[in-house]
């Protein structure tokens, strides 16, 4: 039963340190123009085809394809022919029925044979009198000029670009490029407005006749250029298919970017290659390595507690002491894992230095919680050993392993030797204040070791997070202390005083 618990303890701690799903999900995502938060080096020889880069190139290739429009050059002749055909039909039926009265274009029964747009109302107006040849020529001219040129439907303005391709339906093999079509082409509404203006210029027509001619002819003015969505999408699909993913080749130890360097598009692709390689090929081996490290650390912890024997003051056996130590270490590891990720998330939400540095936010993590708990629940040597063990785990989790391992080790030592006997609940608060002050000084020391610039913002943030570390340590310890006392049956001095009361 002991060794099953030992194995469960090792596996749980390993998953908290190196969970393949969590690590891949929280890998830093860089975009072009960002500043590198750490130096990135290729861990091995890597040959990688970046799917995101390939997709970006496909989108770029599709966007480069100009919209395709089809042009019909005979739309003006069709408009004139449509009007003339309807007019001749009206004249023919009117002439056959009543040849003695050429001014009337209605048959003997009073019916109007108008087949053009507008219906019988337009036909009655147009058959009410005989129009002169000059008037009819002016109407045909107005229709022809209004329907001439490149006319587009107003709804297709959304497909315009700075340049568009135009294919003439009468010459399908020829293609021309039109620049700024919105400026060089005419909207359908504007073309029909031009027809209205031209008809208003014919002085011999009454307003009622002008309105009838407009209704009869405006519908005949149609777009001569239209957006060909099928041809455009086919051209874009062909352009995207012609894009081939670029292979990225990296050598072991090759530096991709230095800390503080500007991320370019090429660097983004290389970082993606390293992250993909790490997630696919190295994560399992890393988890195995962490498991072996954790197993070795717990084995040393077991031997330490075994040789210390029973703690006479608290009547804790070696097995119970090790169980308490393992429980506290698991809680500390889970706390550090969650807060390291929170520090990264907080840094990624800021773009200005030093707020975008996750290592500065990580100083607020309560690294001394485990050692403070063990000091109050067990004895100082066991608490110090627990603090060193969790400091090593902090070094594995932290982006700057050495600095944070030392930071956590010293903060834990302050928690062990900086307080006296646990005589009252206020002891935890006093310990938290002491740890906060020491952590603030240690944070500035780490800042100096990392050769960060000593400016006001850069110094104030580690001071604040260091002080916050002490406050959080006291708060977490105050919550966990009664819980541990009850589970492991530890009778601390304060617990005895409470029982005596």
C-alpha positions in Angstrom: 0.0 0.0 0.0 2.9 2.4 0.8 4.5 1.8 -2.6 1.2 2.2 -4.5 0.8 5.6 -2.7 4.4 6.4 -3.6 3.8 5.6 -7.3 0.6 7.7 -7.3 2.4 10.6 -5.7 5.2 10.5 -8.3 2.7 10.2 -11.2 0.5 13.1 -9.9 3.5 15.4 -9.4 4.9 14.5 -12.9 1.6 15.3 -14.6 1.4 18.6 -12.7 4.9 19.5 -13.9 4.8 18.1 -17.5 1.3 17.6 -18.8 1.5 17.3 -22.6 -1.9 18.9 -23.2 -1.3 21.8 -20.9 2.2 22.5 -22.1 1.2 22.5 -25.8 -1.8 24.7 -25.0 0.2 27.3 -23.2 3.2 27.5 -25.5 3.9 31.2 -26.2 2.3 32.4 -29.4 4.3 35.0 -31.2 3.1 37.2 -34.0 5.1 39.3 -36.5 6.4 42.4 -34.8 6.4 41.0 -31.2 9.4 41.1 -28.9 10.9 37.8 -28.0 10.6 37.1 -24.2 13.4 34.6 -24.2 16.1 33.2 -26.4 14.9 30.3 -28.6 17.3 27.7 -29.8 16.6 24.6 -31.9 16.7 21.5 -29.7 17.6 19.2 -32.6 17.9 18.9 -36.3 14.4 19.8 -37.6 12.8 19.6 -41.0 9.3 20.9 -40.8 6.6 22.0 -43.3 4.6 24.7 -41.5 0.9 24.3 -42.2 0.1 27.7 -40.8 2.6 29.4 -43.1 1.3 27.4 -46.1 -2.3 28.5 -45.2 -1.1 32.1 -45.0 0.5 31.8 -48.4 -2.6 30.3 -49.9 -4.8 33.1 -48.5 -2.2 35.6 -49.8 -2.3 33.9 -53.3 -6.1 34.0 -53.3 -6.2 37.6 -52.3 -3.8 38.5 -55.1 -6.2 37.2 -57.7 -8.1 40.2 -59.2 -12.0 40.0 -59.5 -13.1 38.9 -62.9 -15.9 40.8 -64.8 -17.6 39.9 -68.1 -18.2 42.7 -70.6 -20.9 42.8 -73.3 -20.2 45.5 -75.8 -23.6 45.3 -77.6 -25.8 46.3 -74.7 -26.4 49.7 -76.2 -27.6 48.3 -79.6 -29.8 45.8 -77.7 -31.5 48.6 -75.7 -32.2 50.6 -78.9 -33.4 47.5 -80.7 -35.7 46.6 -77.8 -37.3 50.0 -77.9 -37.6 50.2 -81.6 -39.2 46.7 -81.8 -41.9 47.6 -79.3 -42.5 51.0 -81.0 -42.8 49.4 -84.5 -45.3 46.8 -83.1 -47.4 49.7 -81.6 -47.2 51.6 -84.9 -48.1 48.5 -87.1 -51.2 47.6 -85.1 -52.3 51.2 -84.9 -51.8 51.8 -88.7 -53.6 48.7 -89.7 -56.7 49.4 -87.7 -57.0 53.1 -88.4 -55.1 54.3 -91.5 -57.2 57.5 -91.8 -56.0 58.7 -88.4 -52.2 58.3 -88.3 -52.0 60.3 -85.1 -53.7 57.5 -83.3 -51.8 54.3 -82.5 -54.8 52.3 -81.1 -56.9 49.9 -83.0 -60.6 50.2 -83.7 -61.6 48.7 -80.4 -59.4 51.1 -78.4 -56.9 48.5 -77.5 -53.3 49.5 -77.3 -50.7 47.0 -78.6 -47.7 48.0 -76.6 -45.3 45.1 -75.9 -42.6 47.1 -74.2 -42.0 47.9 -70.5 -44.5 50.0 -68.7 -47.7 48.2 -69.7 -50.9 49.7 -71.2 -50.6 53.0 -69.4 -47.3 53.7 -71.3 -48.8 52.5 -74.5 -51.8 54.9 -74.3 -49.5 57.8 -73.7 -47.2 56.9 -76.6 -50.2 56.3 -78.9 -52.0 59.5 -78.0 -50.3 61.5 -80.8 -47.9 61.1 -83.7 -44.3 61.9 -82.8 -42.0 63.5 -85.3 -39.0 61.8 -86.7 -36.7 64.3 -84.9 -38.4 63.4 -81.5 -38.0 59.7 -82.1 -34.4 60.1 -83.2 -33.7 62.1 -80.0 -35.3 59.4 -77.9 -33.3 56.7 -79.6 -30.1 58.7 -79.2 -30.8 59.2 -75.5 -31.3 55.5 -75.0 -28.1 54.6 -77.0 -25.9 57.1 -75.2 -27.2 56.2 -71.8 -26.7 52.4 -72.4 -23.3 52.9 -73.9 -20.0 52.1 -72.1 -19.1 50.1 -69.0 -22.2 50.0 -66.8 -22.3 47.9 -63.6 -25.1 47.0 -61.3 -25.0 49.0 -58.1 -25.1 45.9 -56.0 -21.8 44.6 -57.5 -19.8 47.6 -56.3 -18.7 45.4 -53.3 -16.6 43.2 -55.6 -14.5 46.1 -56.9 -10.8 46.2 -56.2 -8.0 48.6 -57.2 -7.6 46.5 -60.3 -10.0 44.1 -62.0 -9.8 41.7 -64.9 -12.3 42.2 -67.8 -13.2 39.6 -70.4 -15.1 40.6 -73.5 -17.7 37.9 -74.2 -17.2 38.5 -78.0 -13.5 37.9 -77.5 -13.2 35.3 -74.7 -9.4 34.9 -75.1 -8.6 38.5 -74.6 -8.3 40.0 -71.1 -7.8 43.6 -70.0 -7.0 45.1 -66.7 -9.1 48.1 -65.5 -7.7 50.3 -62.7 -10.1 52.0 -60.3 -13.3 50.7 -61.9 -15.6 52.7 -59.6 -14.2 55.8 -61.1 -14.0 54.7 -64.7 -17.3 52.8 -64.9 -20.9 54.0 -64.6 -23.4 52.7 -62.1 -26.7 51.5 -63.5 -28.6 54.0 -61.4 -26.4 56.8 -62.9 -27.0 55.5 -66.4 -30.7 55.6 -66.0 -30.4 59.0 -64.4 -28.6 60.1 -67.5 -31.5 58.8 -69.6 -33.9 60.9 -67.5 -31.8 64.0 -68.1 -31.5 63.4 -71.8 -35.3 63.0 -72.1 -35.9 66.1 -70.1 -33.8 67.9 -72.7 -36.3 67.2 -75.5 -38.4 70.4 -75.3 -41.2 69.2 -77.5 -42.2 66.4 -75.1 -44.6 67.0 -72.3 -43.8 65.8 -68.8 -46.3 63.0 -69.1 -44.7 61.8 -72.4 -41.2 62.1 -70.9 -42.3 59.9 -68.0 -43.8 57.4 -70.5 -40.6 57.2 -72.6 -38.5 56.8 -69.4 -40.6 53.9 -68.2 -40.5 52.3 -71.6 -36.7 52.7 -72.0 -35.1 52.7 -68.5 -35.6 49.0 -68.0 -33.8 48.3 -71.3 -30.6 49.9 -70.0 -28.9 47.0 -68.4 -25.4 46.4 -66.9 -22.8 45.7 -69.6 -20.2 44.4 -67.1 -21.1 41.8 -64.5 -19.1 40.1 -61.8 -18.2 36.5 -62.7 -18.1 34.8 -59.3 -17.6 31.3 -60.7 -14.5 32.3 -62.8 -13.1 34.4 -59.9 -13.4 31.5 -57.4 -11.9 29.1 -59.9 -9.0 31.4 -60.4 -8.5 31.8 -56.7 -8.7 28.1 -56.1 -6.1 27.4 -58.8 -3.8 30.0 -57.3 -4.2 28.4 -53.8 -3.5 24.9 -55.2 -0.3 26.1 -56.8 1.1 27.1 -53.4 3.5 24.6 -52.0 4.4 24.5 -48.2 7.9 25.7 -47.6 10.1 23.2 -45.7 11.9 24.8 -42.7 15.3 23.2 -41.9 17.0 23.9 -38.5 20.2 22.5 -37.1 20.7 21.4 -33.5 21.8 24.4 -31.4 20.9 26.9 -34.1 19.7 30.2 -32.5 16.4 31.3 -33.8 16.0 34.6 -31.9 17.7 36.3 -29.0 15.7 37.6 -26.0 14.4 41.0 -26.8 14.7 40.5 -30.6 12.0 41.5 -33.0 9.9 38.6 -34.3 9.7 38.5 -38.1 7.5 36.3 -40.3 10.5 33.9 -40.9 11.1 33.7 -37.1 7.4 32.9 -36.5 7.6 29.9 -38.9 10.8 28.7 -37.2 9.3 29.0 -33.7 6.3 27.0 -34.9 8.6 24.3 -36.2 10.3 24.0 -32.8 7.0 24.0 -31.0 5.6 21.3 -33.3 8.7 19.2 -32.9 8.6 19.6 -29.2 5.0 18.7 -29.0 5.2 15.7 -31.3 8.6 14.2 -30.7 10.0 15.5 -27.4 7.0 15.7 -25.0 6.9 12.0 -24.2 10.6 11.8 -23.5 10.4 15.0 -21.4 7.6 13.6 -19.3 9.6 10.4 -18.8 12.6 12.4 -17.7 10.5 14.5 -15.3 9.0 11.2 -13.9 12.5 9.9 -13.2 13.6 13.2 -11.5 10.4 13.3 -9.4 10.8 9.6 -8.4 14.4 10.2 -7.3 13.4 13.3 -5.3 10.6 11.5 -3.5 12.9 8.5 -2.8 15.4 10.9 -1.2 12.6 12.5 0.8 11.5 9.1 2.0 15.0 8.1 3.1 15.3 11.5 4.8 12.1 11.0 6.8 12.8 7.3 7.4 16.2 8.1 9.0 14.8 10.9 11.0 12.4 8.5 12.6 9.4 9.5 14.7 9.1 13.1 15.6 8.7 12.8 19.3 7.2 16.2 19.9 4.3 15.6 17.5 4.2 11.8 17.6 4.4 11.6 13.8 5.7 8.3 12.4 8.1 8.2 9.4 5.3 7.0 7.1 2.9 9.8 8.3 5.6 12.4 8.0 6.3 11.3 4.4 2.6 11.3 3.6 2.3 14.9 5.0 5.4 15.9 3.0 4.1 14.4 -0.2 0.7 16.0 0.2 2.2 19.5 0.8 4.6 19.1 -2.2 1.7 18.1 -4.5 -0.3 21.1 -3.3 2.7 23.4 -3.8 3.4 22.0 -7.3 -0.2 22.5 -8.4 -0.2 26.0 -7.0 3.1 26.9 -8.8 1.9 25.3 -12.1 -1.4 27.3 -12.1 0.3 30.6 -11.1 3.1 30.3 -13.6 0.5 29.9 -16.3 -1.4 32.9 -14.9 1.8 34.9 -14.9 2.3 34.0 -18.6 -1.3 34.9 -19.4 -1.1 38.2 -17.6 2.1 39.1 -19.4 0.6 38.3 -22.8 -2.2 40.7 -22.1 0.3 43.6 -21.9 2.4 45.0 -24.7 4.6 47.4 -22.8 7.7 46.5 -20.9 8.1 45.5 -18.1 4.4 44.4 -17.8 4.9 42.0 -20.7 7.6 40.0 -18.9 6.1 36.8 -17.3 9.1 36.2 -15.0 8.4 39.5 -13.2 4.8 38.5 -12.5 6.0 35.1 -11.4 7.7 36.6 -8.3 4.3 36.8 -6.8 4.0 33.0 -6.6 4.0 31.8 -3.0 7.1 29.5 -3.2 7.5 29.3 0.6 4.1 27.9 1.3 5.3 24.3 1.6 8.2 25.0 3.9 6.0 27.3 6.1 3.4 24.6 6.4 6.0 22.0 7.3 7.6 24.3 9.9 4.3 24.8 11.6 3.2 21.1 11.3 6.4 19.2 11.7 9.9 20.4 12.4 12.5 22.8 10.9 14.8 20.2 9.2 11.9 18.5 7.5 10.5 21.9 6.5 13.9 23.0 5.1 14.2 19.7 3.1 10.6 20.3 1.8 11.5 23.8 0.7 14.6 22.7 -1.2 12.6 20.0 -2.9 9.9 22.4 -4.0 12.6 24.9 -5.1 14.0 22.3 -7.5 10.5 21.7 -8.9 10.1 25.5 -9.3 13.3 25.5 -11.3 11.8 22.9 -13.7 8.6 24.9 -14.1 10.1 28.4 -14.3 11.2 30.1 -17.6 14.4 31.0 -15.9 15.1 27.8 -13.9 18.3 28.7 -12.0 17.1 32.1 -10.8 13.8 30.9 -9.6 15.2 27.8 -8.0 17.5 30.1 -5.9 14.7 32.5 -5.3 12.4 29.8 -4.0 15.1 28.1 -1.9 16.0 31.4 -0.1 12.3 32.3 0.4 11.7 28.8 1.9 14.7 29.2 4.2 13.3 32.5 5.5 10.0 30.8 6.2 11.7 28.0 8.1 14.1 30.1 10.3 12.5 33.5 10.3 9.7 32.6 12.8 9.6 31.3 16.3 7.2 28.7 17.9 3.7 28.4 16.6 2.0 29.8 19.6 -0.9 31.7 17.9 -2.6 32.0 14.6 -1.0 35.5 14.1 2.3 33.6 13.6 1.2 32.9 10.0 0.6 36.6 9.3 4.0 37.6 10.8 5.7 34.9 8.7 3.9 36.1 5.6 5.1 39.7 6.2 8.7 38.5 6.8 8.6 36.3 3.6 7.1 39.2 1.6 9.9 41.6 2.6 12.6 39.0 1.9 11.0 38.1 -1.5 10.9 41.7 -2.5 14.7 42.1 -1.9 15.3 38.7 -3.6 13.3 39.8 -6.7 15.5 42.9 -7.1 18.5 40.7 -6.7 17.3 38.4 -9.5 16.6 41.4 -11.6 20.2 42.6 -11.1 21.5 39.1 -11.9 19.6 39.0 -15.1 21.1 42.4 -16.1 17.8 44.1 -16.4 17.8 47.9 -16.5 17.2 49.6 -13.2 14.5 52.0 -14.0 11.5 52.9 -11.9 8.9 50.7 -13.6 11.2 47.7 -13.8 12.1 47.9 -10.1 8.6 48.7 -8.8 6.9 45.6 -10.4 9.3 43.0 -8.8 9.1 44.8 -5.4 5.3 44.7 -5.6 5.1 41.1 -6.7 7.6 40.0 -4.1 5.5 41.6 -1.3 2.4 40.0 -2.8 4.2 36.6 -2.6 4.4 36.9 1.2 0.7 37.9 1.5 -0.4 35.0 -0.7 1.9 32.6 1.2 0.2 33.7 4.5 -3.3 33.4 3.0 -2.8 29.9 1.5 -1.1 28.7 4.6 -3.9 29.9 6.8 -6.4 28.0 4.7 -4.4 24.8 4.5 -3.2 24.6 8.0 -6.4 23.5 9.8 -7.1 21.1 6.9 -3.7 19.4 7.4 -4.1 19.4 11.1 -7.4 17.5 10.8 -6.3 15.0 8.1 -3.0 14.0 9.5 -4.0 14.3 13.2 -1.2 16.9 14.0 -1.6 18.5 17.4 0.2 21.8 17.1 0.6 24.2 20.0 -2.3 26.4 18.8 -4.5 23.3 18.3 -3.8 22.2 21.9 -4.6 25.7 23.2 -7.9 25.6 21.3 -8.7 22.2 22.7 -7.9 23.3 26.2 -10.2 26.3 25.8 
